[in-house]
């Protein structure tokens, strides 16, 4: 969509914030200040606004739409319509100045108008009529806040120390109760002695005894003195022979001699 206000310069299109109870006084101030211009004041609904100046015409949106030939040098919007397209019809009747009187509840309607015309509208506060807004103190962001330091300051401001924990039922350790043993020592555990296991150390392997063939049982299975004899002997008690290693077929390759000429 093309810009509907190609001849209206940006610095001549402005918004004047004002409360409803001061709009009448602000309008009279603007009309007296621009008494040398042809002015149209447009409202979205019928109001009791009047003016004795000959250069001022007060109409509603319906009356403005019905009169296609109505033009002016300055368009003053006493309030804003509910649709942004109706406001575009207003500023299309002027090529010099356009002013808007808005209260805080009407500011949300300005954004659709700015999107439609493709640019922002300048805001100008008129001294004595604009609303003075209180500046809010910026709260610290999550990045700047330090909860640990805040808790530390809060604790120090109390001036109280954390009470020490008391253990009433706990008895102090005494050697008279348990003898020479320490609380972490096991009294039932016997120390290692060479008399019990001979000269062998705990980490040394036991000596393997020779596995002997003792005969056969009722089913004919060989019996041995050790547990691993079944795997290394035949049923008749003779040791198993090692399986011969399979070797591939040898191929003798003789070098080829060149024939003599």
GUSEZA-521698 format. One line per field, with one value per residue (C-alpha): residue number from 0; residue in three letters; x negated, y negated, z negated. Coordinates in Angstrom, 3 decimals, padded with zeros to 6 digits. Layout:
N
k = (NUM:...)
r = (ALA:...)
xx = (X:...)
yy = (Y:...)
zz = (Z:...)
This chain:
261
k = (0:1:2:3:4:5:6:7:8:9:10:11:12:13:14:15:16:17:18:19:20:21:22:23:24:25:26:27:28:29:30:31:32:33:34:35:36:37:38:39:40:41:42:43:44:45:46:47:48:49:50:51:52:53:54:55:56:57:58:59:60:61:62:63:64:65:66:67:68:69:70:71:72:73:74:75:76:77:78:79:80:81:82:83:84:85:86:87:88:89:90:91:92:93:94:95:96:97:98:99:100:101:102:103:104:105:106:107:108:109:110:111:112:113:114:115:116:117:118:119:120:121:122:123:124:125:126:127:128:129:130:131:132:133:134:135:136:137:138:139:140:141:142:143:144:145:146:147:148:149:150:151:152:153:154:155:156:157:158:159:160:161:162:163:164:165:166:167:168:169:170:171:172:173:174:175:176:177:178:179:180:181:182:183:184:185:186:187:188:189:190:191:192:193:194:195:196:197:198:199:200:201:202:203:204:205:206:207:208:209:210:211:212:213:214:215:216:217:218:219:220:221:222:223:224:225:226:227:228:229:230:231:232:233:234:235:236:237:238:239:240:241:242:243:244:245:246:247:248:249:250:251:252:253:254:255:256:257:258:259:260)
r = (UNK:UNK:UNK:UNK:UNK:UNK:UNK:UNK:UNK:UNK:UNK:UNK:UNK:UNK:UNK:UNK:UNK:UNK:UNK:UNK:UNK:UNK:UNK:UNK:UNK:UNK:UNK:UNK:UNK:UNK:UNK:UNK:UNK:UNK:UNK:UNK:UNK:UNK:UNK:UNK:UNK:UNK:UNK:UNK:UNK:UNK:UNK:UNK:UNK:UNK:UNK:UNK:UNK:UNK:UNK:UNK:UNK:UNK:UNK:UNK:UNK:UNK:UNK:UNK:UNK:UNK:UNK:UNK:UNK:UNK:UNK:UNK:UNK:UNK:UNK:UNK:UNK:UNK:UNK:UNK:UNK:UNK:UNK:UNK:UNK:UNK:UNK:UNK:UNK:UNK:UNK:UNK:UNK:UNK:UNK:UNK:UNK:UNK:UNK:UNK:UNK:UNK:UNK:UNK:UNK:UNK:UNK:UNK:UNK:UNK:UNK:UNK:UNK:UNK:UNK:UNK:UNK:UNK:UNK:UNK:UNK:UNK:UNK:UNK:UNK:UNK:UNK:UNK:UNK:UNK:UNK:UNK:UNK:UNK:UNK:UNK:UNK:UNK:UNK:UNK:UNK:UNK:UNK:UNK:UNK:UNK:UNK:UNK:UNK:UNK:UNK:UNK:UNK:UNK:UNK:UNK:UNK:UNK:UNK:UNK:UNK:UNK:UNK:UNK:UNK:UNK:UNK:UNK:UNK:UNK:UNK:UNK:UNK:UNK:UNK:UNK:UNK:UNK:UNK:UNK:UNK:UNK:UNK:UNK:UNK:UNK:UNK:UNK:UNK:UNK:UNK:UNK:UNK:UNK:UNK:UNK:UNK:UNK:UNK:UNK:UNK:UNK:UNK:UNK:UNK:UNK:UNK:UNK:UNK:UNK:UNK:UNK:UNK:UNK:UNK:UNK:UNK:UNK:UNK:UNK:UNK:UNK:UNK:UNK:UNK:UNK:UNK:UNK:UNK:UNK:UNK:UNK:UNK:UNK:UNK:UNK:UNK:UNK:UNK:UNK:UNK:UNK:UNK:UNK:UNK:UNK:UNK:UNK:UNK:UNK:UNK:UNK:UNK:UNK:UNK:UNK:UNK:UNK:UNK:UNK:UNK)
xx = (000.000:-001.380:-001.843:001.534:-000.158:-002.925:-002.698:-002.493:-005.960:-006.932:-007.745:-004.287:-002.482:-002.426:-000.732:000.115:000.734:003.482:006.136:009.813:010.509:007.840:008.594:010.993:008.431:005.663:007.890:008.670:004.940:004.073:006.893:005.796:002.160:003.004:005.694:004.139:004.758:007.859:008.542:010.804:011.501:012.707:014.311:015.307:018.586:020.888:019.619:020.462:017.301:017.882:015.677:016.441:013.468:014.324:011.314:012.446:014.817:015.908:017.215:017.576:016.115:019.476:019.800:016.207:016.762:019.942:018.235:015.432:014.476:013.715:010.020:007.851:004.330:004.417:006.303:006.847:008.117:009.929:009.966:009.065:011.467:011.651:010.260:006.985:008.488:010.862:007.914:006.247:009.326:008.825:005.197:005.862:007.766:004.642:001.167:-000.446:000.312:001.987:002.299:003.723:005.018:004.878:005.370:003.391:006.183:006.071:002.318:002.798:004.709:001.677:-000.394:001.956:001.962:-001.843:-001.982:000.525:-001.285:-004.708:-006.369:-006.202:-004.353:-006.321:-005.156:-005.204:-004.256:-002.550:-003.533:-000.650:001.502:-000.617:-000.423:-003.486:-004.362:-006.336:-009.540:-009.836:-013.068:-014.697:-014.848:-018.114:-018.132:-018.775:-022.319:-023.127:-021.374:-023.403:-021.089:-024.023:-025.243:-021.678:-021.262:-024.651:-023.707:-020.370:-022.071:-024.644:-021.944:-020.239:-023.305:-022.690:-025.103:-024.041:-023.746:-026.049:-024.521:-024.619:-024.712:-023.257:-023.105:-026.600:-029.238:-032.939:-035.233:-037.155:-039.777:-038.448:-035.232:-036.793:-040.301:-043.201:-041.129:-040.039:-036.398:-037.155:-038.878:-037.015:-037.603:-036.388:-038.858:-041.951:-045.323:-047.183:-049.598:-052.092:-051.244:-047.783:-048.821:-052.465:-054.998:-052.562:-051.478:-047.832:-048.671:-050.563:-048.830:-048.212:-050.334:-048.493:-048.446:-048.742:-045.388:-045.087:-042.701:-040.668:-038.551:-035.062:-031.647:-028.558:-027.757:-031.279:-032.418:-036.027:-036.656:-039.668:-041.110:-040.853:-037.916:-039.368:-040.284:-037.217:-038.295:-041.924:-041.512:-039.579:-036.981:-039.504:-041.846:-044.435:-045.430:-044.061:-046.511:-046.970:-045.275:-047.744:-048.046:-046.614:-049.072:-048.401:-049.676:-053.177:-053.798:-057.326:-057.896:-060.988:-062.382:-061.972:-065.249:-065.497:-066.345:-069.726:-069.816)
yy = (000.000:-003.441:-006.166:-007.999:-011.247:-011.921:-015.719:-015.821:-016.335:-014.289:-017.232:-018.722:-015.552:-015.475:-014.013:-016.143:-013.963:-015.420:-014.269:-014.532:-017.305:-019.519:-018.776:-021.732:-024.210:-022.747:-022.961:-026.651:-027.307:-025.696:-027.486:-030.907:-030.146:-029.202:-031.790:-032.537:-028.992:-027.209:-024.539:-021.484:-019.866:-016.259:-014.120:-010.444:-011.199:-014.197:-016.667:-020.135:-021.703:-025.172:-027.945:-031.549:-031.761:-031.970:-029.882:-026.813:-024.051:-021.350:-018.109:-014.410:-011.514:-010.892:-014.548:-014.604:-011.469:-012.903:-016.161:-015.085:-018.697:-019.808:-020.770:-022.619:-023.694:-022.127:-019.011:-018.666:-015.304:-015.937:-012.175:-009.084:-006.781:-003.073:-002.163:-003.457:-003.696:-006.468:-008.503:-008.143:-009.798:-012.733:-013.506:-013.086:-016.414:-018.417:-018.797:-020.978:-020.203:-017.403:-017.400:-014.721:-015.249:-011.932:-010.733:-007.764:-005.295:-006.285:-005.804:-002.162:-003.309:-005.265:-002.144:-000.789:-004.258:-004.361:-000.931:-002.067:-005.282:-003.590:-005.940:-007.050:-010.168:-012.725:-013.421:-016.945:-017.907:-021.273:-022.965:-023.187:-020.583:-017.420:-014.745:-014.491:-010.820:-009.475:-007.781:-004.270:-003.239:-000.495:002.732:004.700:007.343:010.976:010.581:007.714:009.178:011.188:013.170:014.536:011.047:009.988:012.918:012.154:008.520:009.571:012.000:009.437:006.845:009.091:009.066:012.649:015.524:019.001:021.131:024.102:027.538:029.566:033.357:034.403:038.176:038.594:039.989:039.206:042.067:043.769:046.544:048.001:049.015:050.794:051.595:050.726:051.086:048.074:047.467:048.216:051.545:054.881:056.863:060.172:060.085:062.223:061.012:062.998:065.615:067.884:070.630:071.058:071.319:072.217:070.177:069.415:065.809:064.925:063.798:066.970:069.729:073.166:076.070:078.243:081.949:084.555:085.502:089.315:091.710:093.521:095.792:095.709:095.299:097.480:095.656:096.160:092.587:092.071:090.791:088.592:087.183:083.600:081.598:080.924:084.518:085.176:082.624:083.766:087.575:090.161:092.391:095.174:092.948:092.348:088.723:087.062:086.629:083.154:082.655:082.284:078.830:078.519:077.114:076.009:077.772:076.730:075.542:075.342:072.469:072.588:069.506:069.447:069.256:067.397:069.496:068.817:067.622)
zz = (000.000:000.972:-001.606:-001.924:-003.067:-000.515:-000.891:-004.704:-006.171:-009.197:-011.501:-010.796:-011.909:-015.718:-018.793:-021.860:-024.981:-027.156:-029.611:-028.694:-031.204:-029.586:-025.931:-025.555:-026.906:-024.727:-021.628:-022.281:-022.761:-019.395:-017.553:-018.853:-018.039:-014.417:-013.708:-010.304:-008.963:-007.726:-010.357:-010.510:-013.900:-013.581:-016.291:-016.211:-018.000:-018.412:-021.019:-022.293:-020.862:-019.415:-018.094:-017.116:-014.756:-011.063:-010.025:-012.077:-010.952:-013.431:-011.877:-012.702:-010.693:-008.976:-007.934:-006.700:-004.591:-003.101:-002.044:000.354:001.265:-002.305:-002.613:-005.118:-006.053:-009.538:-010.606:-014.368:-015.644:-018.920:-019.477:-017.453:-015.612:-016.397:-012.948:-011.530:-008.003:-009.162:-010.416:-006.995:-005.474:-007.864:-007.034:-003.319:-003.477:-004.388:-002.929:-005.623:-009.300:-011.267:-015.073:-017.395:-020.945:-022.816:-026.372:-027.776:-026.899:-023.205:-022.740:-021.726:-018.614:-017.355:-016.593:-013.868:-012.279:-012.230:-010.585:-007.972:-007.014:-007.235:-009.739:-013.372:-014.500:-016.513:-020.071:-021.469:-025.023:-025.318:-028.575:-031.012:-029.255:-029.009:-031.640:-033.869:-034.284:-037.201:-036.176:-037.503:-039.179:-037.185:-039.135:-039.039:-036.366:-037.081:-035.808:-038.211:-041.265:-043.766:-046.084:-048.062:-049.014:-049.872:-052.273:-053.812:-054.472:-055.935:-058.317:-059.469:-060.076:-062.616:-064.883:-065.954:-065.818:-064.826:-068.000:-068.302:-068.060:-071.258:-071.434:-074.772:-074.325:-072.905:-075.336:-074.949:-073.897:-076.697:-076.597:-079.822:-078.087:-075.107:-076.233:-073.954:-070.746:-068.721:-067.804:-064.142:-064.878:-064.658:-067.867:-066.384:-063.502:-064.123:-062.854:-060.181:-061.576:-059.817:-062.310:-060.770:-057.139:-057.336:-055.454:-052.605:-052.187:-051.473:-047.943:-047.028:-045.024:-046.486:-045.328:-042.851:-043.592:-040.868:-039.398:-039.600:-037.926:-040.609:-038.424:-036.966:-038.464:-037.811:-034.570:-033.270:-033.762:-034.864:-038.406:-039.221:-042.400:-041.085:-039.743:-036.309:-035.364:-033.207:-030.695:-030.329:-030.340:-028.465:-030.100:-030.472:-032.472:-029.782:-029.153:-026.059:-023.203:-021.853:-018.526:-015.668:-014.216:-010.749:-008.283:-004.768:-001.716:-000.840:002.679:003.895:006.271:008.358:010.049:013.800:015.663:018.895:021.880:023.328:026.918)
